[in-house]
Amino acid sequence: FSERLKDVSTEGGKVKKVITSNRKDQVDAVILAIGFKPNTDIFSDEKLDKLKNGAIIIDKYGRTSIEDVWSVGDCATVPHKFLKDAYIPLATSANKIGRQIGINLSKDNKELFGPYESLASSSVKVGNLEFATTGLTEDQAKDLGYDYGIAESKISSKPGYMPGSNRISFRIIYENKSYKILGARVFGEKDAVLRLLPFTTAIHAGLTTKDLAYYDYAYSPPFALTWEAVNIAASVAK
């Protein structure tokens, strides 16, 4: 979860090894997520505030620094709960902010619908492996000056006697004194990503690891443990 790519070793034009800050792994393929660059050079008005990469800065309602000009999508920032003006080109935020802008442009009164805050929640599936993240990473929490702790665990998705039971890895970042959840990551096989959803809700609501450790989640052997994996993962930090 906290490794940096240092080098990719190839042989005969094919990737053979990945070298990170922690280890060396033999691999068959590598997926590089290199990101996007906003195509905003056509907008030269100095009144339009942008990030260094060219992304148009918007507020929690989608408004730019120019009156009556709104922006959303891969050329605009996203209002982040912790990072403020962040460049996070995800369809989820674009859809929500776009809907918010449409509602506000069609309203007669001045009371705006919203506001919207992102947690950069995202997920990916490669083969049968799932990964998801929400909120702050460890580096971001450090940069923002948080006194934080980390709770790591590997927990079964459901009882071992049930078909399809697998281990899910959790990494929770929380504030040391308050135990408020700042970020979370999950990794595993089937249904691992769904275990991230309670953490997203918890961060938005200002909940703690102690809260999640005792919340009542639905139980039945085909789906979960009597103590849901989220309960157990959160209890590591309480």
N, C-alpha and C positions, 0 to 999 in steps of 0.2 A: 504493500500500500504506500510506502514512503521511499520508493527507489527512484533514482534518476538514471536515464539512459546515458551511457558513456560512449559506447561504440557498438557497431554492427560488423561482424566478421563475415566475409564472403569467400567462396571458393568456386572458381569457374563461372562467375556471374550469378551464383545462387547463394542466398543467405544461409549461413551455417550456425552462427553463434551470436547471442546477444549478451553484451557486457553492461551490467548496471553498477550502481554504487555499492551494491551488496553481494553480487554473485555473477557467475557466468553460466548461461543456459544454452544447451543445444536446441535449435529450433528448426522447424520446417518452413515457417512463414512468419513475416513481421507485418503488422498493420501500423502505419504511421498516421497519427491524427495531428496534422500540422496547422489546422485552423483556417481562418479567412482574413481577408483584408477588405475593409469597407471601400466601395467604389464611390467616393463622394467628392472627387476632385472638381466635378462640374459646379459644385456649390462654392462660390468664392466670396460670398458676402461676409465681411469681417464680423458682423453682428451675430453670425451663427456660431455658437460655441461647439467645439469638437474636441475629442481626445487626440492625443498625439498620433494615433493610428488612423485618424480621419473619421472615426465614428461620431455621429451627431448626438450631442448630449440632450437627453430629454428628462423631464421630471416624472413624478409618479403617476401622472395623468397622460403622458405622451406629448407634452408641450415642449417646444424648443425655446431657445433664447430670443427668438423673433416672435412678436405678438401675432396670434392667429395662424401660426405655422406649427404643424404637428408632424411627428415622425415615428415610424415603427419598423421593425424588421432587421435584416442583417446589416444595414447601414447605420443603425442607431444603437445607442447604449441601452442598458436595462437598469432600472432602479433596483439595486440590490439591498437587502436588509442590513448587511454589514459593510459591504464594499462601496456603497453609494453608487456612483456612476461607473458601471462595469460593462465591458463589451462581452456579451454572452449571446452569440447568435443561435438561439434555440427556437424551434417552432412553437413550443409551449408558451413562452413569454410573448412572442409575436402575435399569436392568436388572441391571448387575453388582453394585451395592450391595444391591439387593433379593434377588438370588440368595444373596449372601454372608450377609445377615441370616437368610434361610430356613434355610440350612445350619447356621448357628451356633445358632439357636433349637431345632433338632431334634437337636443333638448332646448326648451324655451327659457327655463330658469337658469340661474347662475350656479346652482348647487351641482358640483361635478360628481359623476359616478366614479367610484374608486376609493382610495388609490391602490396601486399595484406594487408589490415588492417581490423580487425574485430571490430564490435561494440557489440558483444554478443547478437545480435538480435535474439529473440526466441518467440515462441507463444505456447499456449496450449488451448485445448477445453475440458471442462468437462460438460456433458449434453448439455444444450443450452447456456452455458456461455463461453465467450472467453476472453483470457488475452494475452497481448503481451508486450514486453519490448525491449528497445534499448538504447545503450549508458550507461552513468554512473547512478548509484543509488545515493541517497542522502548520504549514508555512504561513498561511494567511492569518491564522490565530496569533502566531508569533509576531508577524509584522504589525498587527493591530494592537499589540501590547497586552493581550489577554493572559492572565494567570490560569493556564488550562491544564487539564489532565487528559489522559488517553486510556480508554478501556478497550482491550482487545479480547476476543473470544471466538471459539468455534463450537457451534451448537447444532444438534440434529434438528432437521426441519419437522420431523414427526417420529413416533416410536420406531425403534429399529426393526420390530417385527412386521411393520407395514411396508409393502412394496414402494419403491421410490424414495425411501428415506435417504437423506444425504446431509452432509455437514455444511453449514453456512458460516462464513467468516464475517465477523462484525468488527468495525473500528469506530468507536464513538469519541468525539472530542467534546469536552464539557468544561465549564468554568469551575475552578477548584472550590471556591468558597460557596457559591450558590448552587452548584451542580446543574445549572442551566445547560441544556444541550446546545452546542454551537455548530456541530456538523456530524455527519455519519456516512459510513461507506459499508456496503455489503458485497459479498462475492460468494458464488456457489453455483449449484445446478438449479433444477426446476424450482420456481417460486421464490428464489433468493431475492429478486428485485422487489417483489411485493412486500418483503419485510422492511423495506426502506420507508414506505409510506407513513407509518406512525411517527418516524423521526422528523419528517418534513412538517407534519402537523404540530409536533411538539416544539420545534424551533419557532414556527410562526406564533404559537400560543405562549411561548416563554416557559414551557414545562421543563422539569428536571429529570435526571436519571432515576431519582427516587419515585417520581410519578409513574414513569413507564414501567418500573419494576413491579408494580402492583396493579396495573390496569387490567380489567377483565376482558380478555379477548376470547373469541369463540373457540371452543375445543371439540374435537372429534378425532379419533386416531387416524383416519385417512388424511387429515389436513394438518394437524399440529400436536404438540405435546400438551400435557395438562398445564404446565408452565410454558406458555408460548415462548418461542426463541427470542422474541423482542424483550419479554420480561427478564429472561435470564441474562441477555446481553447488557441490558441497562443496570441490572443488579450488580454487575462487576464493578460499577463506578459508584455505587451508593454508599 
